[in-house]
Amino acid sequence: QEEASDAFMVSRCSCEMSCSDNDVFPLSEEDKPQEYIPVTWKSLKQNSLDFNKKFGKSGRSVSGYQWFSGITAHFHPSRGKSPQEAVREAFSSLQANVTSEGLQLKDIILVHLYVKSMEDFNVINSIYVAEFDLCPPARVCVETLLPGGVLFCIDCLAHKCDVAADNELRGEKLVMHVQSISHWAPASIGPYSQSIKVGDVLYCAGQIALVPCTMQLVSGGIWPEAVVSLRHVERVLEAMSQKTALHHVITASCYVTDSKHIPIARSVWQKKLREHTKAEESEMCHDAPAACGLLAVVVVSQLPRDAAVEWHVTAAVDEPLQRKHFAAKVLSEGFQIECESVESASASCAAVSVRLSFVSPSTSQPDLGSVLHDLVAVFREAVEKLSEDCTASPLALRTFFREDVFDAKALQTGLQEYLEKYLDEKTPALILVPVVNLPGKEVIHIACWLS
């Protein structure tokens, strides 16, 4: 049977699948990035994100979770240090800081690895692989706009169950680490596990569009890559917990390498979610829509294997129709702040997103401190709106920001000050990620994980 001209095929084996562009939602003009933002807080001096400060870390949650940030490999060729030495020093520092909290590297379940250049990917992996045992953490790896002299920056989530204070279900840990060629999902292309399940939460690795039986990137560009890589996410979720699917996702990040890919990625995501939520609502005879996961789409400079898109999700094995959802929108000096939160049905975890967008010209340069104050105030309100049953603590405040708009050090200082002022001992680990672009008029997208 002939395929329509707008369809693509992955291969001629059990990996085979087809997709038609007509099946995907039309693209939204609002998602297309606004290249020129008439306001900037970028200083004329070189970006000086303070990677030399002490490691950041969250407090330990009641369920034994803790996030570490700012683990950085500094590399200056002129100083006679090799890249391998820089990587080893960074992991030695990570080991020391994790140990100081009564944890071990084997307690780490999720790693975000941001590299200055994908050319260093193999060097980093050669050292990284020796730091973890046979069941390494899940991992997402992207190249982003780190300052000069930095090889990579890592943040990670660790978990250690206090048996006396926690129940057996929440402390249970399951690991999926597939290294062999298969036909259902790609094998690992680095020292990481595809997914780790702790209690009712699934922490997944980033997925790119590799054809499982060949381990080569699917051809055809962004459309097939977005569909195939998201299919991999679905299969990993289902393999870890039967009947778990995309509508069980609590938070998701989609990394693309071209601003034009943002509306395409969003369209593919929305179509797949609609399929799952309609089936769920029909099966449960439920009229109210499910609270779906919060999605951040960001543009970075490069992805592993020169992929066009990479998906990264965290999901909860719960009843999405029973989740709690909160949304708010406020204006702040020509900017709009939009906030959403999703709390799992079991109240074991939650996610909060806060987006800062330019909406109208201002007669004067807005004060950055005032904008950041309002941003954190809205975030605090979302945390306070969580149910009384939710014992999850803010662990990681991942802040994607347009590198051409903000001075990274000023952004870091301002956010840290207001977080400590408003959240005190519940201040999450602050993670700043400079990106090439964000959807529409967004200049900041905060994604916070609570557990």
Buried (B, 14 or more C-beta within 10 A) or exposed (E): EEEEEEBBBBBEEEBEBEBEEEEBBEBBEEBBBBEEBEBEBBEEEEBBBEBEEEBBBBBBBEBBBBBBBBBBBBBEEEEEEEBBEBBBBBBEBBBEBBEEBEBEBBBBBBBBBBBBEBEBBEBBBEBBEEBBEEBBBBBBBBBBBBBEBBBBBBBBBBBBBEEEEBEEEBBEEBBBBBEEEBEBBBBBBBBBBBBBBBBBBBBBBBBBBBBBBBEEBBEBBBBBBBBBBBBBBBBBBBBBBEEBBBBBBBBBBBBBBBBEBBBBBBBBBBBBBBBBBEEBBEEBEBEEEBBBBBBBBBBBBBBBBEBBBBBBBBBBBBBBBBBBBBEBEBEBBBBBBBBBBBBBBBBBBBBBBBBBBBEEEEEEEBEBEEBBBBBBBBBBBBBEBBEEEBBBBBBBBBBBBBBBBBBBBBBBBBBBBBBBEBBEEBBBBBBBBBBBBBBBBBBBBBBBBBB
